[in-house]
Amino acid sequence: MGRALDMLMEKLSVEETVKKTLEEISKRALREILAYMVKGENDATSLYAFLHEKLPEGYPKATFERFMMVEAEHSRKVKQVFRSLFPGEEVPEVPFKSWGEILVEKDFRLRSVGDYLGVLRVAMDAEQLSEAVYTMLAEMLDRPEHKRIMRELAEDEREHYKLLKEEYELYFEFEARKALDELIRELKKGT
C-alpha cells in the first residue's frame, strides 16, 4: 500500500511542478521562453538517449531512439526561430531547473519497473509542458512560418506523450498488480 501511495504522491508532485513551471514561463519575455524550450529539447534528447542506452531488450528502445532524434531536431528548429527573431544573439541561459537536472538530483537509475515508471512519468510531464509552451508560442508569434513551426512541435510533443502514456499504463498495471499481491501477502500474515 505504501508504494502505491508513494507513486500517487510523486505523480501529484510532478504535475504541480509542471503547472508552476508553465505559470512561470508564461510571465517571461519571448527570448527567455524560446531559450527554455531549447534547454528543454536538449534535456529531452538526453533523457531519451538515457532510456535507449540503459533499457534491456524487450523495451521500446527503437521508439526512444526515434524520440531522441526528433527532440534534437526540435532544438534545431527552436534555435532557428530564436535566431530569426533575435539576430546576432546567442540563446541565453535560463533560470529554470531542467528535467535533466531534476533526474540527476534524484540520482535516477533503472533498477526496477518502478524506476522506469518514474522516468516515463517525468518524460510524459515534460512532453505535456512542451506541448503547452509550443501552443502558447504559436499564439504569441506573429510570423506565419513561426506559428506553423510551433504548432508542428506541439503536435510532435502530443504524439510523444500518447506513446509514453501507453507504455506507462502497460507497466503501471504490472507494478500495481505486484503491489496488490504484496498487500495480500501482508494481510494474510496478520491473520
Order of alpha helices (4+ residues) and beta strands (2+ residues): alpha-alpha-alpha-alpha-alpha-alpha
